[in-house]
Amino acid sequence: MKKQIKKIIRKIFFLYKEDGSVVLVLWGIKFRFKAHNINRLEELCIIPNLDELLEKNTYFPHPIGIVINRNAKIGKNCTIFQNVTIGDKMTGTDKERYPVIGDNVTIYANSVIIGGIKIGDNAIIGAGAVVVKDVPPNAVVAGNPAVILKLN
């Protein structure tokens, strides 16, 4: 039910940044607004694989300050809020360095996901969480360091 509601909302209302403009999609109609003082997406976020993420139906409700490492793997139908960092550990093999995020994951504002960890499908990362260990599917985590608050 929650997934269906998200899909309906995305079809009715979607906001993203494109070529120096803010694009509002309302009932399938695109409205472009020139964002003053912002010329490129890079000034707001660092998302190297943005087109790929949008194809996977990734939703950015507030696309400001998001940093995603180009080698991080993000599943389908994820929601990523403002000021989220998904980064590498800087040491170790590739498997140990980069996060892998499952499908239908919601990552709330100001969260940090670092290192070669796995975030399971349908997980929820609470606002301000610092995630440095694996998160099982259907879990809700929060805190610094993040701990499991609920497991469905």
RAGIVEN-V814838 format. One line per field, one symbol per residue. ss: DSSP state (2 for helix, 1 for strand, 0 for the rest). A space follows every 10 residues. Layout:
ss->???
This chain:
ss->0222222222 2211111100 1111110011 1111000000 2220011002 2222200010 0000001100 0011000011 0000111000 0002222001 1000011000 0111000110 0001100001 1000100011 1101001111 10
